[in-house]
Amino acid sequence: RRMAWLLGEKTGERVGFTVRGERVVGRDTVVEVVTTGVLLQRLQRDQELAGVDVVILDECHERHLDADTVAAFLLDVRAALRPELRLVAASATTDAAGWARLLGDAPVVEAAGVSYPVEVVWAPPARPVRAPHGMRVDPVLLTHVASVVRRALAEREGDVLCFLPGVGEIGRVAGQLGDVGAEVLQVHGRAPAAVQDAVLAGSAGSGRRRVVLATAVAESSLTVPGVRVVVDAGLAREPRTDHARGLSALTTVRVSQA
């Protein structure tokens, strides 16, 4: 949606997307943005990726099972079936030399970015909170996160972006911010398209400040105009294997400072 907006078009014209349960493409679509899971399923159905000339692996530094499997499949497809298939690995933080070797001594293209000064404020709770267990998060921590958002609105300018581990936590924090006088937006995988569009559009037109509550999954891929303060709860949901049951399940964990 952001790419289509930058082109001044509606989604589904030159830029479309496919996620689980939704596909928006048209006859003129030349760029289709898909999730890693969608691409993996497509590779299983059509190993040659008919009609695809270039595959861009964005945020390639994010290592997880689906991403590694997709990269391995694409390398095999190019080696055995589609030698003309172009593979591009893109990231702001990855080991470029390592990916260049993996892709067959591919050229490295660097784009200069703009760095801005960042002030880091440590705002721990007044008293210890219980460590996350399974999917559970201490309600005291969520209340503290809401209070930090209120403090940010009172002491700073611009919009506030707050990262939380899941949809439930986003809803509970949003419920505590109903009287802040700002627009509270909840962004996650199940959020309606209208909410996602409102987040990307910015607040310049409405004149109201915004609080954007988002899952940590969006931390490396979400660019929100107008944000001047980021509040991070320090928690994320990651798959972990329960060796006693032999099953994998999402677990709330503390995020790495790195």
Backbone as CSV, one residue per row, in Angstrom:
resi,resn,N_x,N_y,N_z,CA_x,CA_y,CA_z,C_x,C_y,C_z
1,ARG,0.828,-1.195,0.000,0.000,0.000,0.000,0.870,1.256,0.000
2,ARG,1.934,1.226,0.752,2.829,2.379,0.788,3.460,2.602,-0.582
3,MET,3.888,1.545,-1.237,4.506,1.672,-2.552,3.508,2.232,-3.565
4,ALA,2.275,1.734,-3.533,1.257,2.248,-4.446,0.961,3.713,-4.155
5,TRP,0.913,4.077,-2.880,0.655,5.467,-2.491,1.755,6.378,-3.012
6,LEU,3.012,5.922,-2.946,4.123,6.733,-3.448,4.024,6.946,-4.955
7,LEU,3.410,5.994,-5.657,3.224,6.126,-7.100,1.960,6.896,-7.453
8,GLY,1.193,7.270,-6.433,-0.053,7.977,-6.689,-1.132,7.090,-7.273
9,GLU,-1.097,5.804,-6.933,-2.045,4.846,-7.493,-2.777,4.103,-6.379
10,LYS,-3.817,3.395,-6.770,-4.499,2.503,-5.858,-3.783,1.150,-5.843
11,THR,-3.882,0.471,-4.725,-3.309,-0.868,-4.646,-3.998,-1.790,-5.648
12,GLY,-3.192,-2.553,-6.368,-3.738,-3.444,-7.370,-3.524,-2.963,-8.786
13,GLU,-2.968,-1.754,-8.926,-2.615,-1.280,-10.262,-1.208,-1.781,-10.581
14,ARG,-0.209,-0.908,-10.579,1.142,-1.417,-10.848,1.725,-2.179,-9.666
15,VAL,1.260,-1.876,-8.467,1.739,-2.558,-7.260,0.567,-3.267,-6.597
16,GLY,0.720,-4.563,-6.359,-0.300,-5.334,-5.666,0.309,-6.116,-4.519
17,PHE,-0.514,-6.882,-3.824,0.012,-7.666,-2.706,-0.816,-8.926,-2.522
18,THR,-0.186,-9.899,-1.875,-0.870,-11.132,-1.499,-0.450,-11.510,-0.090
19,VAL,-1.422,-11.646,0.784,-1.195,-12.150,2.132,-2.177,-13.295,2.344
20,ARG,-2.075,-13.931,3.483,-2.972,-15.049,3.750,-4.423,-14.567,3.764
21,GLY,-5.227,-15.102,2.860,-6.639,-14.762,2.826,-6.991,-13.538,2.006
22,GLU,-6.021,-12.868,1.396,-6.329,-11.664,0.613,-5.309,-11.494,-0.507
23,ARG,-5.808,-11.228,-1.714,-4.933,-10.969,-2.856,-5.500,-9.796,-3.639
24,VAL,-4.670,-8.772,-3.846,-5.086,-7.582,-4.586,-4.071,-7.346,-5.697
25,VAL,-4.364,-7.808,-6.888,-3.523,-7.602,-8.063,-4.441,-7.330,-9.251
26,GLY,-3.870,-6.789,-10.319,-4.647,-6.500,-11.518,-3.864,-6.829,-12.773
27,ARG,-4.464,-6.511,-13.917,-3.812,-6.822,-15.192,-2.512,-6.053,-15.372
28,ASP,-2.423,-4.854,-14.771,-1.243,-4.008,-14.952,-0.206,-4.185,-13.848
29,THR,-0.424,-5.123,-12.928,0.490,-5.297,-11.798,1.836,-5.843,-12.266
30,VAL,2.901,-5.138,-11.904,4.258,-5.586,-12.237,5.072,-5.874,-10.978
31,VAL,4.610,-5.377,-9.827,5.265,-5.650,-8.546,4.220,-6.244,-7.609
32,GLU,4.466,-7.461,-7.150,3.566,-8.109,-6.196,4.326,-8.355,-4.898
33,VAL,3.842,-7.759,-3.830,4.461,-7.908,-2.515,3.763,-9.057,-1.791
34,VAL,4.540,-10.030,-1.329,3.966,-11.203,-0.674,4.707,-11.468,0.630
35,THR,4.053,-12.188,1.521,4.718,-12.619,2.742,5.609,-13.818,2.441
36,THR,6.508,-14.105,3.361,7.396,-15.252,3.182,6.606,-16.548,3.078
37,GLY,5.557,-16.676,3.896,4.744,-17.882,3.852,4.044,-18.069,2.517
38,VAL,3.540,-16.969,1.951,2.874,-17.042,0.647,3.864,-17.460,-0.435
39,LEU,5.072,-16.891,-0.399,6.081,-17.249,-1.398,6.481,-18.715,-1.271
40,LEU,6.585,-19.202,-0.043,6.942,-20.606,0.168,5.872,-21.533,-0.416
41,GLN,4.601,-21.206,-0.200,3.526,-22.018,-0.768,3.545,-21.966,-2.295
42,ARG,3.845,-20.793,-2.849,3.886,-20.664,-4.306,5.023,-21.502,-4.893
43,LEU,6.155,-21.524,-4.204,7.279,-22.337,-4.668,6.948,-23.824,-4.628
44,GLN,6.157,-24.225,-3.660,5.766,-25.633,-3.574,4.820,-26.018,-4.707
45,ARG,3.985,-25.066,-5.149,3.051,-25.344,-6.247,3.698,-25.180,-7.616
46,ASP,4.583,-24.190,-7.742,5.177,-23.860,-9.037,6.659,-23.585,-8.829
47,GLN,7.472,-24.626,-8.942,8.898,-24.492,-8.651,9.600,-23.528,-9.604
48,GLU,9.077,-23.361,-10.809,9.744,-22.496,-11.778,9.363,-21.028,-11.619
49,LEU,8.359,-20.732,-10.795,7.871,-19.356,-10.623,7.607,-18.707,-11.986
50,ALA,6.748,-19.335,-12.747,6.432,-18.844,-14.093,5.909,-17.414,-14.035
51,GLY,6.424,-16.570,-14.916,5.994,-15.179,-14.981,6.730,-14.249,-14.053
52,VAL,7.645,-14.783,-13.250,8.417,-13.959,-12.308,9.839,-13.823,-12.833
53,ASP,10.313,-12.590,-12.944,11.674,-12.346,-13.430,12.652,-12.022,-12.307
54,VAL,12.149,-11.384,-11.231,13.010,-10.947,-10.135,12.314,-11.253,-8.814
55,VAL,13.064,-11.779,-7.853,12.567,-11.972,-6.489,13.455,-11.163,-5.550
56,ILE,12.842,-10.252,-4.799,13.574,-9.434,-3.829,13.270,-9.963,-2.430
57,LEU,14.305,-10.376,-1.722,14.168,-10.826,-0.337,14.455,-9.636,0.566
58,ASP,13.411,-8.933,0.960,13.591,-7.750,1.796,13.797,-8.171,3.247
59,GLU,14.516,-7.327,3.993,14.836,-7.619,5.397,15.443,-9.013,5.517
60,CYS,16.426,-9.289,4.661,16.994,-10.641,4.605,17.782,-11.003,5.861
61,HIS,18.042,-10.032,6.734,18.763,-10.344,7.970,17.864,-11.049,8.988
62,GLU,16.550,-11.027,8.773,15.631,-11.656,9.716,15.628,-13.166,9.482
63,ARG,16.272,-13.894,10.375,16.442,-15.335,10.210,15.313,-16.080,10.916
64,HIS,14.536,-16.815,10.144,13.568,-17.749,10.695,13.370,-18.864,9.686
65,LEU,12.642,-19.897,10.080,12.583,-21.122,9.279,12.044,-20.866,7.877
66,ASP,10.935,-20.132,7.770,10.349,-19.880,6.449,11.307,-19.105,5.549
67,ALA,11.967,-18.083,6.112,12.874,-17.262,5.308,14.063,-18.076,4.813
68,ASP,14.636,-18.892,5.688,15.773,-19.722,5.282,15.352,-20.752,4.230
69,THR,14.151,-21.324,4.402,13.667,-22.313,3.433,13.422,-21.674,2.075
70,VAL,12.825,-20.484,2.064,12.583,-19.773,0.804,13.894,-19.469,0.093
71,ALA,14.888,-18.986,0.848,16.185,-18.674,0.233,16.813,-19.925,-0.379
72,ALA,16.742,-21.049,0.339,17.308,-22.297,-0.184,16.568,-22.753,-1.442
73,PHE,15.235,-22.676,-1.423,14.448,-23.055,-2.601,14.804,-22.191,-3.801
74,LEU,14.906,-20.875,-3.596,15.191,-19.965,-4.707,16.563,-20.239,-5.314
75,LEU,17.540,-20.527,-4.467,18.871,-20.848,-4.986,18.836,-22.136,-5.805
76,ASP,18.066,-23.129,-5.339,17.935,-24.379,-6.095,17.208,-24.154,-7.419
77,VAL,16.144,-23.339,-7.383,15.387,-23.056,-8.609,16.277,-22.376,-9.638
78,ARG,17.066,-21.417,-9.185,17.943,-20.713,-10.128,19.024,-21.642,-10.679
79,ALA,19.536,-22.531,-9.840,20.612,-23.418,-10.281,20.115,-24.499,-11.234
80,ALA,18.899,-25.011,-11.011,18.441,-26.168,-11.780,17.405,-25.846,-12.854
81,LEU,16.559,-24.827,-12.611,15.426,-24.600,-13.513,15.425,-23.235,-14.187
82,ARG,15.825,-22.201,-13.454,15.698,-20.839,-13.968,17.013,-20.077,-13.803
83,PRO,18.025,-20.363,-14.599,19.304,-19.658,-14.433,19.196,-18.158,-14.666
84,GLU,18.143,-17.716,-15.375,17.981,-16.284,-15.639,17.237,-15.558,-14.514
85,LEU,16.733,-16.308,-13.522,16.002,-15.697,-12.414,16.939,-14.817,-11.594
86,ARG,16.541,-13.582,-11.377,17.369,-12.653,-10.611,16.920,-12.645,-9.151
87,LEU,17.894,-12.767,-8.255,17.631,-12.750,-6.822,18.315,-11.540,-6.212
88,VAL,17.564,-10.788,-5.411,18.085,-9.592,-4.753,17.838,-9.730,-3.261
89,ALA,18.885,-9.584,-2.453,18.763,-9.600,-0.996,18.942,-8.174,-0.495
90,ALA,17.944,-7.665,0.211,17.967,-6.263,0.642,17.822,-6.170,2.150
91,SER,18.623,-5.300,2.757,18.555,-5.086,4.200,19.387,-3.869,4.555
92,ALA,19.030,-3.247,5.672,19.811,-2.110,6.145,20.905,-2.534,7.116
93,THR,20.861,-3.791,7.582,21.787,-4.186,8.643,22.506,-5.498,8.389
94,THR,22.275,-6.148,7.271,22.796,-7.500,7.089,24.271,-7.510,6.691
95,ASP,24.852,-8.706,6.703,26.216,-8.928,6.227,26.176,-9.003,4.707
96,ALA,26.434,-7.885,4.041,26.301,-7.824,2.581,27.268,-8.772,1.891
97,ALA,28.490,-8.863,2.398,29.480,-9.727,1.758,29.052,-11.190,1.819
98,GLY,28.490,-11.611,2.932,28.036,-12.991,3.066,26.913,-13.319,2.096
99,TRP,25.953,-12.427,1.958,24.863,-12.650,1.013,25.367,-12.609,-0.422
100,ALA,26.328,-11.738,-0.701,26.884,-11.674,-2.061,27.524,-13.008,-2.442
101,ARG,28.249,-13.627,-1.503,28.847,-14.941,-1.768,27.765,-15.992,-1.971
102,LEU,26.731,-15.945,-1.130,25.652,-16.926,-1.217,24.932,-16.851,-2.559
103,LEU,24.795,-15.649,-3.095,24.089,-15.454,-4.361,24.993,-15.611,-5.572
104,GLY,26.220,-16.073,-5.349,27.119,-16.315,-6.478,27.950,-15.113,-6.845
105,ASP,28.635,-14.544,-5.850,29.474,-13.357,-6.069,28.671,-12.228,-6.716
106,ALA,27.499,-11.980,-6.175,26.640,-10.910,-6.691,27.222,-9.552,-6.328
107,PRO,27.000,-8.539,-7.153,27.479,-7.191,-6.820,26.729,-6.635,-5.616
108,VAL,27.408,-5.803,-4.840,26.819,-5.169,-3.664,26.514,-3.715,-4.006
109,VAL,25.268,-3.327,-3.865,24.834,-1.957,-4.134,24.487,-1.304,-2.805
110,GLU,25.150,-0.211,-2.486,24.907,0.481,-1.227,24.194,1.802,-1.484
111,ALA,23.235,2.104,-0.629,22.504,3.369,-0.716,22.735,4.145,0.569
112,ALA,23.205,5.361,0.429,23.478,6.189,1.602,22.168,6.594,2.267
113,GLY,22.112,6.440,3.569,20.921,6.830,4.315,21.172,8.084,5.125
114,VAL,20.130,8.544,5.767,20.209,9.735,6.608,20.028,9.303,8.053
115,SER,20.977,9.672,8.897,20.902,9.329,10.316,20.440,10.541,11.119
116,TYR,19.625,10.280,12.115,19.119,11.345,12.974,19.520,11.036,14.420
117,PRO,19.754,12.073,15.221,20.098,11.824,16.626,18.933,11.162,17.360
118,VAL,19.261,10.189,18.192,18.248,9.455,18.942,18.563,9.556,20.426
119,GLU,17.598,9.977,21.207,17.745,10.019,22.658,17.061,8.791,23.252
120,VAL,17.811,8.019,24.019,17.273,6.810,24.637,16.925,7.114,26.090
121,VAL,15.690,6.862,26.467,15.219,7.113,27.831,14.824,5.778,28.452
122,TRP,15.450,5.430,29.552,15.138,4.193,30.268,14.007,4.484,31.245
123,ALA,12.883,3.811,31.077,11.707,4.083,31.904,11.176,2.782,32.496
124,PRO,11.874,2.211,33.480,11.422,0.940,34.062,10.209,1.145,34.966
125,PRO,9.440,0.083,35.221,8.319,0.190,36.165,8.815,0.531,37.562
126,ALA,7.938,1.111,38.355,8.317,1.505,39.712,8.619,0.291,40.583
127,ARG,7.987,-0.830,40.289,8.252,-2.059,41.050,8.397,-3.220,40.077
128,PRO,9.048,-4.302,40.500,9.264,-5.437,39.590,7.942,-6.025,39.092
129,VAL,7.965,-6.522,37.879,6.794,-7.190,37.302,7.144,-8.647,37.042
130,ARG,6.116,-9.465,36.946,6.338,-10.891,36.706,6.871,-11.109,35.296
131,ALA,7.793,-12.030,35.172,8.345,-12.346,33.854,7.264,-12.985,32.991
132,PRO,7.314,-12.787,31.679,6.309,-13.411,30.803,6.399,-14.923,30.871
133,HIS,5.244,-15.562,30.798,5.197,-17.024,30.841,4.204,-17.497,29.793
134,GLY,4.679,-18.270,28.826,3.793,-18.680,27.746,3.322,-17.461,26.979
135,MET,2.014,-17.289,26.887,1.439,-16.123,26.219,1.062,-15.029,27.209
136,ARG,1.281,-15.255,28.485,0.813,-14.320,29.503,1.806,-13.185,29.725
137,VAL,1.255,-11.981,29.894,2.036,-10.787,30.201,1.428,-10.140,31.434
138,ASP,2.263,-9.743,32.378,1.793,-9.130,33.616,0.993,-7.861,33.298
139,PRO,-0.269,-7.757,33.752,-1.062,-6.543,33.510,-0.407,-5.283,34.062
140,VAL,0.408,-5.439,35.112,1.100,-4.275,35.675,2.028,-3.650,34.637
141,LEU,2.686,-4.489,33.844,3.574,-3.969,32.805,2.781,-3.199,31.752
142,LEU,1.617,-3.708,31.367,0.806,-3.023,30.361,0.311,-1.678,30.879
143,THR,-0.043,-1.627,32.150,-0.439,-0.348,32.742,0.721,0.633,32.728
144,HIS,1.915,0.128,32.995,3.102,0.990,32.964,3.370,1.489,31.550
145,VAL,3.227,0.622,30.555,3.431,1.043,29.165,2.461,2.164,28.810
146,ALA,1.203,2.016,29.210,0.213,3.066,28.936,0.605,4.381,29.600
147,SER,1.150,4.301,30.821,1.565,5.532,31.509,2.755,6.180,30.820
148,VAL,3.662,5.377,30.263,4.803,5.933,29.530,4.326,6.622,28.252
149,VAL,3.332,6.055,27.587,2.765,6.700,26.398,2.149,8.041,26.777
150,ARG,1.421,8.086,27.895,0.845,9.352,28.356,1.946,10.380,28.629
151,ARG,3.007,9.923,29.251,4.127,10.823,29.547,4.751,11.347,28.261
152,ALA,4.895,10.483,27.267,5.472,10.904,25.988,4.604,11.957,25.317
153,LEU,3.288,11.785,25.377,2.385,12.776,24.785,2.477,14.110,25.505
154,ALA,2.681,14.057,26.817,2.722,15.292,27.603,4.045,16.031,27.458
155,GLU,5.147,15.285,27.312,6.469,15.907,27.347,7.099,16.098,25.977
156,ARG,6.596,15.417,24.956,7.232,15.463,23.640,6.228,15.901,22.578
157,GLU,6.770,16.214,21.411,5.936,16.579,20.273,5.822,15.396,19.309
158,GLY,4.877,15.486,18.393,4.735,14.466,17.361,3.936,13.260,17.814
159,ASP,3.838,12.289,16.915,3.084,11.067,17.192,3.940,10.071,17.976
160,VAL,3.273,9.106,18.602,3.939,8.094,19.426,3.682,6.719,18.817
161,LEU,4.749,5.957,18.639,4.662,4.574,18.160,5.049,3.656,19.310
162,CYS,4.176,2.723,19.654,4.408,1.832,20.794,4.376,0.384,20.327
163,PHE,5.422,-0.377,20.676,5.510,-1.786,20.285,5.104,-2.691,21.448
164,LEU,4.210,-3.624,21.156,3.706,-4.585,22.126,3.751,-5.978,21.503
165,PRO,3.728,-7.040,22.335,3.962,-8.378,21.775,2.815,-8.966,20.967
166,GLY,1.570,-8.570,21.234,0.464,-9.223,20.536,-0.797,-8.395,20.499
167,VAL,-1.807,-8.953,19.836,-3.076,-8.249,19.650,-3.765,-8.005,20.988
168,GLY,-3.739,-8.991,21.882,-4.387,-8.832,23.175,-3.797,-7.695,23.979
169,GLU,-2.479,-7.610,24.003,-1.811,-6.537,24.743,-2.103,-5.179,24.113
170,ILE,-2.155,-5.135,22.781,-2.492,-3.884,22.094,-3.885,-3.414,22.508
171,GLY,-4.840,-4.339,22.541,-6.196,-3.977,22.917,-6.292,-3.485,24.349
172,ARG,-5.551,-4.121,25.270,-5.621,-3.711,26.672,-4.982,-2.345,26.894
173,VAL,-3.865,-2.086,26.228,-3.238,-0.766,26.359,-4.118,0.298,25.715
174,ALA,-4.711,-0.011,24.562,-5.608,0.947,23.905,-6.777,1.302,24.815
175,GLY,-7.281,0.315,25.560,-8.382,0.574,26.474,-8.023,1.537,27.587
176,GLN,-6.733,1.629,27.920,-6.293,2.544,28.968,-5.931,3.925,28.434
177,LEU,-6.014,4.097,27.118,-5.637,5.378,26.505,-6.833,6.076,25.868
178,GLY,-8.024,5.708,26.285,-9.213,6.277,25.666,-9.415,7.755,25.912
179,ASP,-8.765,8.309,26.937,-8.993,9.715,27.286,-7.774,10.595,27.048
180,VAL,-6.844,10.167,26.205,-5.607,10.935,26.034,-5.765,12.093,25.057
181,GLY,-6.884,12.164,24.359,-7.081,13.255,23.416,-6.339,13.087,22.109
182,ALA,-5.828,11.891,21.853,-5.137,11.591,20.601,-5.835,10.413,19.931
183,GLU,-5.612,10.268,18.641,-6.176,9.143,17.910,-5.331,7.901,18.178
184,VAL,-5.953,6.848,18.667,-5.249,5.607,18.993,-5.532,4.588,17.889
185,LEU,-4.468,4.135,17.220,-4.584,3.184,16.114,-3.915,1.872,16.499
186,GLN,-4.577,0.765,16.195,-4.051,-0.559,16.520,-3.635,-1.264,15.233
187,VAL,-2.333,-1.567,15.114,-1.792,-2.146,13.888,-1.241,-3.542,14.184
188,HIS,-1.800,-4.532,13.480,-1.340,-5.915,13.610,-1.793,-6.665,12.369
189,GLY,-1.518,-7.942,12.314,-1.803,-8.708,11.110,-3.272,-8.774,10.751
190,ARG,-4.162,-8.634,11.755,-5.599,-8.725,11.488,-6.269,-7.358,11.420
191,ALA,-5.479,-6.293,11.432,-6.056,-4.951,11.382,-6.701,-4.697,10.023
192,PRO,-7.857,-4.014,9.988,-8.505,-3.703,8.706,-7.608,-2.855,7.818
193,ALA,-7.816,-2.969,6.520,-7.009,-2.204,5.568,-7.139,-0.710,5.803
194,ALA,-8.326,-0.256,6.231,-8.536,1.176,6.457,-7.625,1.697,7.561
195,VAL,-7.400,0.881,8.597,-6.513,1.295,9.689,-5.075,1.373,9.200
196,GLN,-4.641,0.380,8.431,-3.281,0.404,7.900,-3.065,1.611,6.995
197,ASP,-4.067,1.937,6.180,-3.952,3.105,5.308,-3.883,4.389,6.123
198,ALA,-4.665,4.464,7.203,-4.661,5.657,8.043,-3.305,5.854,8.706
199,VAL,-2.661,4.754,9.101,-1.339,4.848,9.724,-0.318,5.386,8.734
200,LEU,-0.337,4.875,7.515,0.647,5.274,6.511,0.397,6.673,5.986
201,ALA,-0.841,7.157,6.085,-1.168,8.472,5.540,-0.634,9.604,6.400
202,GLY,-0.375,9.366,7.694,0.120,10.427,8.559,-1.013,11.244,9.139
203,SER,-0.658,12.168,10.031,-1.668,12.955,10.745,-1.695,14.407,10.316
204,ALA,-0.945,14.759,9.254,-0.863,16.163,8.855,-2.235,16.726,8.504
205,GLY,-3.064,15.914,7.860,-4.360,16.416,7.428,-5.352,16.576,8.561
206,SER,-5.347,15.663,9.534,-6.340,15.692,10.604,-6.016,16.701,11.685
207,GLY,-4.742,16.990,11.892,-4.363,17.925,12.942,-4.314,17.298,14.320
208,ARG,-4.748,16.044,14.471,-4.711,15.358,15.764,-3.436,14.539,15.878
209,ARG,-2.901,14.505,17.092,-1.766,13.625,17.339,-2.252,12.180,17.373
210,ARG,-1.327,11.265,17.128,-1.696,9.860,17.039,-0.822,9.015,17.952
211,VAL,-1.421,7.955,18.458,-0.693,6.896,19.155,-0.902,5.623,18.342
212,VAL,0.188,5.071,17.809,0.114,3.862,16.992,0.632,2.693,17.820
213,LEU,-0.251,1.762,18.131,0.122,0.559,18.879,0.317,-0.567,17.879
214,ALA,1.518,-1.141,17.844,1.846,-2.140,16.826,2.541,-3.332,17.458
215,THR,2.426,-4.477,16.807,3.150,-5.658,17.264,4.623,-5.526,16.906
216,ALA,5.462,-6.255,17.625,6.901,-6.192,17.378,7.266,-6.765,16.019
217,VAL,6.369,-7.566,15.428,6.631,-8.102,14.098,6.808,-6.970,13.095
218,ALA,6.126,-5.843,13.329,6.190,-4.719,12.398,7.374,-3.805,12.657
219,GLU,8.185,-4.120,13.668,9.219,-3.179,14.086,10.219,-2.865,12.991
220,SER,10.573,-3.864,12.179,11.581,-3.631,11.149,10.982,-3.277,9.800
221,SER,9.664,-3.281,9.701,9.062,-3.060,8.387,8.045,-1.934,8.356
222,LEU,7.784,-1.305,9.497,6.750,-0.287,9.558,7.383,1.091,9.589
223,THR,7.038,1.916,8.608,7.491,3.298,8.570,6.269,4.185,8.727
224,VAL,6.186,4.892,9.852,5.002,5.681,10.162,5.357,7.163,10.115
225,PRO,4.764,7.924,9.203,5.047,9.365,9.136,4.606,10.069,10.414
226,GLY,5.394,11.042,10.839,5.010,11.869,11.973,5.454,11.375,13.325
227,VAL,6.026,10.177,13.405,6.423,9.624,14.705,7.689,10.307,15.209
228,ARG,7.661,10.761,16.437,8.825,11.371,17.076,9.252,10.625,18.329
229,VAL,8.375,9.765,18.847,8.685,9.010,20.063,8.304,7.550,19.839
230,VAL,9.206,6.643,20.245,8.933,5.203,20.176,8.990,4.633,21.590
231,VAL,7.936,3.949,21.984,7.879,3.267,23.279,7.910,1.767,23.009
232,ASP,8.883,1.082,23.575,9.041,-0.355,23.334,8.825,-1.108,24.639
233,ALA,7.842,-2.011,24.640,7.568,-2.793,25.846,8.660,-3.812,26.126
234,GLY,9.520,-4.085,25.145,10.622,-5.015,25.356,10.232,-6.473,25.285
235,LEU,9.046,-6.768,24.731,8.572,-8.144,24.629,8.177,-8.451,23.191
236,ALA,8.271,-9.719,22.815,7.868,-10.157,21.477,7.372,-11.590,21.565
237,ARG,6.643,-12.012,20.546,6.177,-13.395,20.455,7.029,-14.124,19.439
238,GLU,7.616,-15.234,19.862,8.468,-16.020,18.978,8.107,-17.497,19.109
239,PRO,8.276,-18.261,18.035,7.998,-19.703,18.124,9.063,-20.408,18.957
240,ARG,8.622,-21.245,19.852,9.514,-22.052,20.672,9.006,-23.490,20.656
241,THR,9.925,-24.425,20.733,9.558,-25.840,20.712,9.397,-26.358,22.130
242,ASP,8.236,-26.947,22.394,7.991,-27.627,23.661,8.474,-29.067,23.485
243,HIS,9.665,-29.354,24.012,10.265,-30.668,23.785,9.481,-31.781,24.481
244,ALA,8.755,-31.445,25.536,7.969,-32.474,26.217,6.828,-32.962,25.332
245,ARG,6.214,-32.035,24.568,5.098,-32.400,23.691,5.521,-32.569,22.237
246,GLY,6.735,-32.108,21.919,7.199,-32.194,20.542,6.480,-31.250,19.610
247,LEU,5.957,-30.138,20.147,5.203,-29.176,19.357,5.831,-27.798,19.462
248,SER,5.566,-26.976,18.453,6.038,-25.600,18.454,4.870,-24.673,18.758
249,ALA,5.113,-23.661,19.566,4.057,-22.717,19.928,4.669,-21.344,20.135
250,LEU,3.834,-20.312,19.970,4.300,-18.954,20.212,4.459,-18.723,21.703
251,THR,5.556,-18.079,22.069,5.860,-17.788,23.459,6.293,-16.337,23.581
252,THR,5.869,-15.684,24.651,6.282,-14.307,24.899,7.678,-14.307,25.494
253,VAL,8.587,-13.575,24.872,9.975,-13.530,25.331,10.431,-12.083,25.416
254,ARG,11.475,-11.871,26.194,12.104,-10.552,26.229,12.937,-10.374,24.961
255,VAL,12.845,-9.215,24.338,13.582,-8.986,23.097,15.043,-8.701,23.415
256,SER,15.900,-9.022,22.464,17.322,-8.770,22.612,17.612,-7.288,22.439
257,GLN,18.519,-6.764,23.234,18.901,-5.365,23.095,19.583,-5.113,21.759
258,ALA,20.181,-6.146,21.167,20.835,-6.000,19.870,19.827,-5.729,18.766
